[in-house]
Amino acid sequence: MVVLALVAVAVLIVLLVAAFSSAVPSFQDSLPKDSAGLLANGTPLQQVVATQDDLAIQLPISQRDVTALGYHGADGNALPLKPVGRQANENVFSRMVHWLFGGGGQGITYYELGGGVGPDTAALDVGAAQGTNVFSPVDGVVVSIGDYVLNGEPHGNTLEIQPTRMPSVVVVVSRLKVDPSLAVGAPVTASTTKIGTVIDLSAVERQALARVTDDAGNHVTIEVDPAASLPVR
């Protein structure tokens, strides 16, 4: 029995070492190797980073400028997003299972950050430095532009887009300075229409994304809300 127990422990150690011997790459390192030469103009390549039912959410920031992707809960009625890629901070059990049997996802990496309420993937944070251009994550029409309120004070803007593919929802992009050329009723095209720039909120909030980046964790946040039950913003 002692020998069997020692063998079992040895096998477990081997599995743990094997499962964690190769570090999960950063977002930048997880990009396709042939994408680097296509990013010179600052607009993102079309790349789906999440879905909500049949709605695809495109990366709103140029791949070369993204620091990390992180999911968390959200206040309000945000619907759960389905991440595309693989989770970089899986727990030990999940990582071992995926190493043994597959199913852990491939492609770009993302983190689950915790916090908020509701589904753990209700909100997507796309990290980038202050001033980085932000582009529409979907094709659609701007239906609302308002203040982003944090701790009772306005900081930048919140932009709501009714997507052409799924008009029963609105895609909410917040924590940005909206481009002055945009107005309610303006059409937007995914990965093409500039909707604003990233703002710096590091002085007024400890940003969760900073735990997995080398900077202050500034980012824009994307949520998908049911159109019929939008909160007043």
KAFENZI-V85592 format. One record per pair of residues at least 12 apart in sequence whose C-alpha atoms are under 10 Angstrom apart, sorted by the first residue. I is the first residue (numbers start at 1). J is the second residue. D is the distance in whole Angstrom. If there is no record, write none. Layout:
I J D
I J D
//
This chain:
15 96 7
15 97 10
15 99 9
15 100 8
16 92 8
16 93 9
16 95 9
16 96 7
16 99 10
17 96 10
18 96 9
18 99 8
18 100 10
19 92 9
19 93 10
19 95 7
19 96 6
19 97 9
19 98 9
19 99 6
19 100 8
20 92 9
20 95 8
20 96 8
20 99 9
23 88 9
24 86 9
24 87 9
24 88 6
24 89 8
24 109 8
25 88 8
25 107 10
25 108 9
25 109 7
25 110 10
26 67 8
26 68 7
26 69 10
26 88 8
26 108 8
26 109 7
26 110 8
26 212 9
26 213 9
27 63 9
27 64 10
27 66 8
27 67 7
27 68 6
27 69 7
27 88 9
27 107 9
27 108 6
27 109 5
27 110 7
27 111 10
28 63 8
28 64 7
28 65 9
28 66 7
28 67 7
28 68 8
28 108 8
28 109 9
29 107 10
29 108 8
29 109 9
30 85 9
30 86 10
30 106 9
30 107 6
30 108 5
30 109 6
30 110 10
31 63 8
31 64 9
31 107 7
31 108 6
31 109 9
32 107 8
32 108 9
35 63 9
35 64 9
36 63 9
36 64 8
38 63 10
38 64 10
39 62 7
39 63 7
39 64 7
39 65 10
40 62 9
40 64 9
41 62 9
42 61 8
42 62 6
42 63 9
42 64 8
42 65 8
42 132 9
42 133 8
42 134 10
43 59 10
43 60 9
43 61 7
43 62 5
43 63 8
43 64 10
43 65 10
43 133 8
43 134 9
43 135 8
43 191 7
43 192 7
43 193 9
43 194 9
44 58 9
44 59 7
44 60 7
44 61 6
44 62 4
44 63 6
44 64 8
44 65 9
44 66 10
44 133 10
44 134 9
44 135 8
44 190 9
44 191 6
44 192 8
45 58 9
45 59 8
45 60 9
45 61 9
45 62 7
45 63 7
45 64 10
45 190 10
45 191 7
45 192 9
46 58 6
46 59 7
46 60 9
46 61 10
46 62 9
46 63 10
46 137 9
46 190 8
46 191 6
46 192 9
47 59 6
47 60 9
47 62 10
47 63 9
47 84 10
47 108 10
47 137 10
47 190 10
47 191 8
48 60 10
48 83 9
48 84 7
48 85 10
48 137 9
48 138 10
49 69 9
49 81 10
49 82 9
49 83 6
49 84 5
49 85 7
49 107 10
49 108 8
49 109 10
49 110 9
49 124 9
49 126 10
49 137 9
50 80 10
50 81 6
50 82 5
50 83 4
50 84 5
50 85 9
50 121 10
50 124 9
51 80 9
51 81 6
51 82 5
51 83 7
51 84 8
51 224 10
52 79 7
52 80 7
52 81 5
52 82 6
52 83 9
52 122 10
52 166 10
52 169 10
52 223 10
52 224 8
53 79 10
53 80 9
53 81 8
53 82 8
53 166 9
54 165 8
54 166 8
55 81 10
55 138 8
55 163 8
55 164 9
55 165 7
55 166 7
55 169 9
55 171 10
55 224 10
56 81 10
56 82 10
56 84 10
56 137 8
56 138 7
56 139 10
56 163 10
56 165 9
56 166 10
56 190 10
57 81 9
57 82 10
57 83 10
57 84 10
57 136 9
57 137 5
57 138 6
57 139 10
57 171 9
57 190 9
57 191 10
57 222 9
57 223 10
57 224 9
58 135 9
58 136 8
58 137 5
58 138 6
58 139 10
58 190 7
58 191 7
59 126 8
59 134 9
59 135 8
59 136 8
59 137 6
59 138 9
59 190 9
59 191 7
60 126 8
60 133 9
60 134 6
60 135 5
60 136 6
60 137 5
60 138 9
60 173 10
60 190 8
60 191 6
60 192 9
60 193 10
60 194 9
60 195 9
60 220 9
60 222 9
61 126 8
61 127 9
61 128 8
61 132 8
61 133 7
61 134 5
61 135 6
61 136 9
61 137 9
61 191 8
61 194 10
61 197 9
61 198 10
61 219 10
61 220 9
62 128 9
62 132 9
62 133 8
62 134 8
62 135 9
62 191 9
63 128 10
64 128 10
65 126 10
65 127 8
65 128 6
65 129 8
65 132 7
65 133 9
66 126 7
66 127 5
66 128 5
66 129 8
66 132 9
66 219 9
67 126 8
67 127 5
67 128 5
67 129 8
67 209 9
67 210 10
67 212 9
67 213 6
67 214 8
67 215 8
67 217 8
67 218 9
67 219 9
68 108 10
68 109 8
68 110 7
68 111 8
68 125 8
68 126 6
68 127 5
68 128 8
68 209 8
68 210 9
68 212 7
68 213 7
68 214 10
68 217 9
68 219 9
69 83 10
69 87 10
69 88 10
69 108 9
69 109 7
69 110 5
69 111 6
69 112 9
69 113 10
69 124 7
69 125 6
69 126 5
69 127 6
69 128 10
69 209 8
69 212 9
69 213 10
69 219 9
69 221 10
70 83 10
70 87 9
70 88 10
70 109 9
70 110 6
70 111 5
70 112 6
70 113 6
70 114 9
70 121 9
70 123 8
70 124 6
70 125 5
70 126 7
70 127 8
70 208 9
70 209 7
70 212 9
70 219 10
70 221 9
71 83 8
71 87 10
71 110 8
71 111 6
71 112 5
71 113 6
71 114 7
71 115 9
71 119 10
71 120 7
71 121 5
71 122 7
71 123 6
71 124 5
71 125 6
71 126 9
71 208 10
71 209 9
71 221 9
71 222 10
72 111 9
72 112 6
72 113 5
72 114 5
72 115 6
72 116 6
72 117 8
72 118 9
72 119 8
72 120 5
72 121 5
72 122 6
72 123 5
72 124 7
72 125 8
72 208 9
73 112 9
73 113 9
73 114 7
73 115 6
73 116 4
73 117 5
73 118 5
73 119 5
73 120 5
73 121 6
73 122 5
73 123 6
73 124 9
73 223 10
74 114 10
74 115 8
74 116 5
74 117 5
74 118 6
74 119 8
74 120 8
74 121 8
74 122 6
74 123 6
74 124 9
74 223 8
75 115 10
75 116 6
75 117 6
75 118 7
75 119 10
75 122 9
75 123 9
76 116 10
76 117 8
76 118 8
76 122 10
76 225 8
76 229 9
76 230 8
76 231 7
77 117 10
77 118 8
77 119 10
77 122 9
77 223 9
77 224 9
77 225 6
77 226 7
77 227 10
77 229 8
77 230 8
77 231 8
78 117 10
78 118 8
78 119 8
78 121 9
78 122 6
78 123 7
78 169 10
78 170 10
78 171 10
78 172 9
78 222 10
78 223 6
78 224 5
78 225 5
78 226 7
78 229 10
78 230 9
79 118 9
79 119 7
79 121 8
79 122 6
79 123 8
79 169 9
79 223 7
79 224 6
79 225 6
79 226 7
80 118 8
80 119 6
80 120 7
80 121 5
80 122 4
80 123 8
80 124 10
80 223 9
80 224 8
80 225 9
81 119 8
81 120 9
81 121 5
81 122 6
81 123 7
81 124 8
81 222 10
81 223 8
81 224 8
82 121 7
82 122 9
83 105 10
83 108 10
83 109 9
83 110 8
83 111 10
83 112 10
83 121 8
83 124 9
84 105 8
84 106 8
84 107 8
84 108 7
84 109 8
84 110 9
85 104 8
85 105 5
85 106 5
85 107 5
85 108 5
85 109 6
85 110 7
86 103 9
86 104 6
86 105 5
86 106 5
86 107 7
86 108 6
86 109 5
86 110 6
86 111 8
87 104 8
87 105 8
87 106 9
87 107 10
87 108 9
87 109 6
87 110 5
87 111 6
87 112 7
88 104 10
88 108 9
88 109 6
88 110 6
88 111 6
88 112 8
88 212 10
89 109 9
89 110 8
89 111 6
89 112 7
89 113 9
89 212 10
90 104 9
90 111 8
90 112 8
110 124 10
110 125 10
110 126 10
110 212 10
111 124 10
111 125 10
111 209 9
111 212 8
112 124 9
112 209 10
113 125 10
113 208 7
113 209 7
113 211 9
113 212 9
114 208 9
115 208 9
121 223 9
122 222 9
122 223 6
122 224 8
122 225 9
123 172 10
123 173 10
123 221 6
123 222 6
123 223 5
123 224 8
124 173 10
124 219 10
124 220 8
124 221 5
124 222 5
124 223 7
124 224 10
125 173 10
125 174 10
125 175 10
125 208 9
125 209 8
125 217 9
125 218 9
125 219 6
125 220 6
125 221 4
125 222 7
125 223 9
126 198 10
126 209 9
126 217 9
126 218 8
126 219 5
126 220 5
126 221 6
126 222 8
127 198 9
127 209 7
127 210 9
127 212 10
127 213 8
127 215 10
127 216 10
127 217 6
127 218 6
127 219 4
127 220 7
127 221 9
128 197 10
128 198 7
128 199 9
128 200 10
128 213 10
128 215 9
128 216 9
128 217 7
128 218 6
128 219 5
128 220 8
129 197 9
129 198 7
129 199 8
129 200 8
129 215 8
129 216 8
129 217 8
129 218 6
129 219 7
130 176 9
130 197 7
130 198 5
130 199 5
130 200 5
130 201 9
130 202 10
130 216 10
130 217 10
130 218 7
130 219 8
131 176 9
131 177 9
131 196 9
131 197 5
131 198 5
131 199 6
131 200 8
131 218 10
132 176 10
132 196 8
132 197 5
132 198 5
132 199 8
132 219 9
133 176 9
133 177 10
133 179 9
133 194 7
133 195 8
133 196 6
133 197 4
133 198 7
134 173 10
134 176 8
134 177 9
134 178 9
134 179 9
134 191 9
134 192 10
134 193 9
134 194 6
134 195 6
134 196 5
134 197 5
134 198 7
134 219 10
134 220 8
135 173 10
135 179 10
135 188 9
135 189 8
135 190 7
135 191 5
135 192 6
135 193 5
135 194 4
135 195 5
135 196 7
135 197 9
136 159 10
136 161 9
136 171 10
136 173 9
136 188 6
136 189 6
136 190 5
136 191 6
136 192 7
136 193 6
136 194 6
136 195 6
136 196 9
137 161 9
137 163 9
137 171 8
137 172 10
137 173 9
137 188 9
137 189 8
137 190 5
137 191 6
137 192 9
137 193 9
137 194 10
137 195 10
137 222 9
138 161 8
138 162 9
138 163 6
138 164 8
138 165 9
138 171 8
138 188 8
138 189 6
138 190 4
138 191 8
138 192 10
138 193 10
139 161 8
139 162 8
139 163 6
139 164 6
139 165 8
139 166 10
139 187 8
139 188 6
139 189 4
139 190 5
139 191 9
139 192 9
139 193 9
140 160 10
140 161 6
140 162 5
140 163 4
140 164 5
140 165 8
140 166 9
140 167 9
140 170 9
140 171 9
140 185 10
140 186 9
140 187 6
140 188 5
140 189 7
140 190 8
141 160 8
141 161 5
141 162 5
141 163 7
141 164 7
141 167 10
141 170 10
141 183 10
141 184 8
141 185 6
141 186 6
141 187 4
141 188 6
141 189 9
142 159 7
142 160 6
142 161 4
142 162 6
142 163 9
142 170 9
142 171 9
142 172 10
142 182 8
142 183 7
142 184 5
142 185 5
142 186 5
142 187 6
142 188 7
142 195 10
143 159 8
143 160 6
143 161 6
143 162 6
143 163 10
143 170 8
143 171 10
143 183 8
143 184 5
143 185 6
143 186 8
143 187 10
144 158 8
144 159 6
144 160 5
144 161 7
144 162 9
144 170 10
144 172 9
144 183 8
144 184 6
144 185 8
144 233 9
145 157 7
145 158 6
145 159 5
145 160 6
145 161 9
145 172 10
145 173 10
145 174 10
145 178 8
145 182 9
145 183 7
145 184 7
145 233 9
146 158 5
146 159 7
146 160 9
146 174 9
146 178 9
146 233 7
147 159 9
147 174 9
147 175 9
147 176 10
147 177 9
147 178 10
147 233 8
148 173 10
148 174 7
148 175 6
148 176 8
148 177 9
148 233 8
149 174 10
149 175 9
149 233 9
150 175 10
150 201 9
150 204 8
150 205 9
151 204 9
151 205 9
153 204 10
155 174 10
155 175 7
155 176 8
155 177 9
155 199 8
155 200 9
155 201 8
155 204 9
156 174 8
156 175 6
156 176 5
156 177 5
156 178 8
156 196 10
156 197 10
156 198 9
156 199 7
156 200 9
156 201 9
157 173 8
157 174 6
157 175 6
157 176 5
157 177 6
157 178 6
157 179 10
157 196 9
157 199 9
158 172 7
158 173 6
158 174 4
158 175 6
158 176 7
158 177 8
158 178 8
158 220 10
158 221 9
158 222 10
158 233 8
159 171 8
159 172 6
159 173 5
159 174 6
159 175 9
159 176 8
159 177 9
159 178 7
159 182 10
159 183 10
159 184 9
159 195 8
159 196 9
159 222 10
160 172 5
160 173 6
160 174 9
160 184 9
160 222 10
160 223 10
160 224 9
160 225 9
161 173 8
161 184 9
161 185 9
161 186 9
161 187 9
161 188 8
161 224 10
162 185 10
162 187 10
162 188 10
162 224 10
162 225 10
162 227 8
163 187 10
163 188 9
163 189 10
163 190 10
164 187 10
164 188 10
164 189 10
166 227 10
167 226 9
167 227 8
168 225 9
168 226 6
168 227 5
168 228 7
169 224 7
169 225 6
169 226 4
169 227 4
169 228 8
169 229 9
169 230 9
170 223 8
170 224 6
170 225 5
170 226 6
170 227 5
170 228 9
170 230 8
171 222 7
171 223 6
171 224 5
171 225 6
171 226 9
171 227 9
172 221 8
172 222 6
172 223 5
172 224 6
172 225 7
173 195 9
173 196 10
173 220 7
173 221 6
173 222 5
173 223 7
173 224 9
174 196 10
174 198 9
174 199 10
174 219 9
174 220 6
174 221 5
174 222 7
174 223 9
175 196 10
175 197 9
175 198 7
175 199 6
175 200 9
175 201 8
175 218 9
175 219 7
175 220 5
175 221 6
175 222 9
176 195 9
176 196 6
176 197 5
176 198 5
176 199 5
176 200 9
176 201 10
176 218 10
176 219 8
176 220 6
176 221 9
177 195 8
177 196 5
177 197 5
177 198 6
177 199 6
177 200 10
177 220 10
178 194 9
178 195 6
178 196 4
178 197 7
178 198 9
178 199 10
179 193 10
179 194 7
179 195 5
179 196 4
179 197 7
180 195 9
180 196 8
181 194 9
181 195 9
181 196 9
182 194 9
182 195 7
182 196 9
197 219 10
197 220 9
198 218 7
198 219 6
198 220 6
199 218 7
199 219 8
199 220 8
200 216 8
200 217 9
200 218 6
200 219 8
201 216 9
201 217 9
201 218 7
201 219 9
202 215 10
202 216 6
202 217 7
202 218 7
203 216 9
205 218 10
206 218 10
207 219 9
//
